[in-house]
């Protein structure tokens, strides 16, 4: 290595993090591959405006160190993570770990998503060497670039999860992770421990949920400020979240519409693009703040009261498939999928997870615990002490 090489490396090391946001970088540089996207070409945040705040929370300028995204299908969540990876390679390099549910799935993701991301985005192609070059540092499970590398592993590999300390951590589809990684513990915990030595770490946790009470993404989301995307009614302007109970099917003309919760007007799906453009993320929980000598948790309303302690420097987003842009998953498709699934619990479970982005509540014949608790009686032990 020459003296010039050392100087260039030194300059890269002391260079401040970029002030450009992840969404602005994606709009300026990201190119979607024909092999990995249904809409190849320039990435446009305006196509999925709800992703902007999520991506920007991953920017170095953002105060958040953990971003949680609980979602439905067909809303572009994985692309938000891909844009973040591209941004870090180009603007704020450092060691990054990407964890998929299994090592094999990690390899498929690397070949099908990461490789096209690098190959089709010019500013990334110049920084990650051609894999056919000897000692390129470009393999299926590791991509080296100036100032860092991306390592891809599976949640079922304890060796991969403790391979190196990392500044950036992308945990994808965490509800599909095994409960234990090679008998060494919870893979989510093992992976997050890899970031402990970095004070400016970034952790992105993404998944569709599974079973209520067992879902990792549900647990992570419950510890955040719980943000939902509010969109305005095109008729009255009232801001609201899109809820399944407001989807209406008109049997007369076989038409699916959305009923505004304020003015009760029927909203055609053709209005959705404008509604998404004007939408706003709103937190439904506030941080614990000091109040005299005590701490209290501020709430938006009594209905939103939640006893779970909020994690510090963490934000959470929830989005269901009713927000899917026109051309992806329509309200009509969501309705007909529900009609096909509603009589079968297993189908309805999958629909609830992937369309509503909500965990499935298992039902059974076990009596309600509260009723049993209310029927408790005191009794005497062998020592004659009343309990």
N, C-alpha and C positions, 0 to 999 in steps of 0.2 A: 504494500500500500504506500502510495507516495505522500509527500507532505500536503499536497493539495487535497488529497482524499481525506486526510485527517482533519484539515481545516473545514472542509465541507461537512463532515460528520459532526464536528464541534458546533458549527453554525446551526445545523438542523436540531441539535440537542438543546440549544438555548433559545431557539425560536419560540415565541409565545404561541399558545393555541389560537387557531383561527377564530375570528369573530363572526364568520359566516355561519348561518344555522344549517342544520341537516336538510331541512326542506328546501332552502334556497340552493344549497349545493346540488341536491337531487334534480331540481328544475333546470339547473345550468349544465349539469354533466351526465346525469344518468340516462343510459340508453337501455331499453327493455329488449331482451333477446327474442328472436322468432321461435327459438326452441323452448323457451321457459315462460312465455307470456302470451296471453290471448290477444293482447293489444300491443304488438311490438312497436318500437320507435321511442321517441323522447318521452321520458317520464314527466307527467304533469300532476302536480299536487292538486290542482283545481278539479281533477277527475275524482279524487277522493279527499275533499277538503278537511274531513274529520281527522285525517292522519297528520296534518300539519303540526298541531300542538303536541301530539305524541312524539313525532320525530324531533321537534325542537326541544323537548324535555331531555333528549339524549345528547344535545349539543354541549360542548365544554362550558359555554357561558351560562347554562342552566344550573340552578342550585341543587337540583335533584340528583341523587346518586342511584336510586332504584326506581324504575318505571315498570308498572304492572299493567298488562293489557289482557282482560278477559273478554272473549269475543265469540261471535258466531262465524259462519263460513261465508266466503265470497265477499269479503270487505277489504282485502288487500293488506292484512296485518303482517304477513310474512315479508312483503315488499318494504314495509317500514323498517324492519330489521336489516334487510339487505342494503337499503340506502344508508343506514347507519354504518354498516361494515365498510361500504365504499367510501363514505365520508372519512372514517378513521384512517383508512389506508392512505388517503390523499391529503387530508388536512391536519390530523392530530394522531400520528402513528404511535403505536404502543402494542404490547402483547395482548392478544384477544383470544378467548376461548369460546367456541360455539358448541353447545351440547344439544344433541338430538336424542330421542328416546333410546336408540341402540346404535352401536358402532356401524352396523350395516346401513341403517337409515342415514347416519352422518355421512357415509361415503356417497350414498345416492344424492343427498342434498348438495354435497360438494360438487359432484359432477353435473347435476341438473340445474343448480341455482347459482352457486358461487363461481364456478368456472365461466358460465356465460356472462355473469355480472362483470367479471374482470376483462374478458375478451371483447365485449361489446361496448365498454366504456373507455374511450381513448386515454383519459388521464390515469386510469388504473392499469391499463395494458402496458404502459411505459414503466410502471413501478414494480410489477410482478413479472419476473422473467418467464420466458416460454418454457413449459414443462419438458420439452424435448432437448433443452440445453443441459449439458453436463453440469452438475452441481448448481442447478438453477434455484434450489430451495422451494420448488413448486411441485408438491406432490398432492395426492388426493386428500390427505389429512393434515397438510401443513402448507401454508402459503407465506413465504417470506417476502418482505418489502423493506425499503429503507426506514429504519427506526422501529421495526416491530415485525410481528408475524401473526397469522390467524391459524389456530389449531382447532381441528374438528374432531370431536369424540362422541361417544355414546354414554348415556346415563347408566348403562349396565357395566361400564368399565371403570373400576376404582382407580386403576393405573392411569387412565386417561384423565380422570378428574383431579388427580393430585400430581399431574406431570410438571406443572410450573406455576409460579405466581403470575397473575394477569391483572391488567388495569381495566379491561373491558370484558364483560361476560354476557353472552346472548344465550338464554335458556328458552328453547323452543318446544312447544307442546309438552309442558311439564306434567300434565295429567296423564300422559302416556309413559312417564318414567316408572321403572320398577320401584317397589318399596325399599329395596336394599341393593346397594352396589357391591357385589362380591363380598357380602357379609361385613362390609366396613361402614355401613350406615346409610342414611338418607342421601341420595345423590344430589339433591338440591342444596342441602347443607354443605356437603363436601365441596361442591363447585363454588359456592359463595365464599367459603373459607379461603379460596385461592386469591381473592381480591383484598384480603385483610391488610396487606402491607401498603396498599395504595390509598392515599388520602383523597385523591380526586377520581375515584373509581366510578364506573357506570355499569349498572346491571339492568338488563332488559329481560323481563319475564313475560312470555306470551303463551296463551293456550286457550282452547275451548275447554269448558269444564266437563266434569263427569258426574260423580255421585256426591250429593250434598253431605257435608261432614267429612268426606274423604278427599275431596278435590283440593289439590295443592293451589291451583290458581284462585279458587274461592277464598282459601285461607289468606293468601297474599293480598288479594283485593280488599278483603275485610279490614286489613290493617292500614289501608290508605285513606285518602280524602274522598274516594269514591266519586269520580267524575262521570257524568252522563252528558250526552250530546243533545242539546235542546234546539229544536228547529221551529221556525215561525209558520203559523197557518197562513196560506196565501190569501185568505179571505178576511180574517179578523186580526191577524198579526200576533196572536197569542203563542208564546213560546212553550213548547212541550216536548217530552221525549216520546218516541214512537213505541207504542205498546201493542201487544198482540190483541188484547181485548177490544181495541178500536178498529181492527180490520173488519170490513163489512163486505159480505158477498150478496149481490143482488141476483136472485134466481130468475128474475124477469129477463134481463139481458146478459146474464152470466158474467157480470162485471164485478171486479174487486176494487174497492176504494178504501180510503182511510177517513174515519169520522173524527173531526176536530173535537177535542174534549171541552172547548169553550163555546164555540158558536154552533157546533153540531153539523156544520156543513160537510158534505162528502168531497174529499180531496182526491182527484185523479192522480195517478202515478206520474203523469207528465209534469206535474209541479215539483217533483222531488229534487231535480237538479238545482233549482233555485232555492229550495228549502235547505238543502245541504250547504249551498254556498253561503247562506246567511246564518248558518248554525253556530252555536256557541257551546263550548265545554263549560259545565258548571259543577263545582265541587259540592257535594251534599253533606260533607262533614268538615268540621274545622279542627285545627290543631288544639291541643291542650295549652291553655295560656295561664299566666300567673294572675291571680286575683287576690290581692292582700297577702295573707300568709298561706293561702291554699291554692290548689290547682282546680280548674274547671274546664270541661270540654264544651265549647260553643256549638250549638246546633242550629241548623236552618229552620227546623220545625219540630214539634213533638213527635211527628210520625217518623222522623229520621234519626231518632235517638238510638244510639248504639254504644254498648258498654266497652267494646273492644278498644284497647289502647292503640293509637295511631303510631306507626313506625316513623322515626325521624327521617327527614330528607327523602321522602318517598311519595310518589303520586300514582294514582290508579285510574284506569279508564275502562269503561264497559260499553260494548256496542253489539247490538244484535243485527241479524241479516236484513231486517226491514230497512236499514240504511244503505244497503248495497246499491251502487249507482245503476242507473238505467242501462240495460244491456247485459248486466250480470245476473243477479237473482231478483226476480220481480216479486211484487206482493202477490200476484196471481200464482206464481210457482210456490211460494211459501204456503199459501192457502191450500192448494191442491195436495201438496206434500203432507200437510196436516190431516186433510181428509183421508188420505191413504194410510196414515200412521195411527190415528186416534183410537182404533179398536185393538191395537196390539201394543202392550206395554214396552216391549223391546224396541219397536219402531218409534213409538212416541218418546221414549228415552233419548234415542239418537236425534230425533227432530228437536227436542227441547235443548239438547246440548249444542247442536250445530246451527240451528236457526235462531233460537232465542238467546243463545250464549249463556244459558243458565244451568246450574247443576240440577240433576234429577233427584227428586226426593223419593226414596224407596218407601213403599207402602206394604203393610203386613197386618197380621191379626193380633199383634202385641197390643195390650191395652195401654191407654195413655198413662204416662208415668205420674202425671199430676193427680189423676183419680186415685191411683194406688197410694200416693203419698198422703192424700187427704184422709185416707181410711186407716192410717197408722194408729196403733194403740200402745200405751205404756204397759210394761210388764215388769215383774220382779225377777231378779237374777237369783242364783242359788244362795247368795248371801243376804237376800231379802232387801236389796237396794232397788228402789224404783228407778226405771230408766225412762 
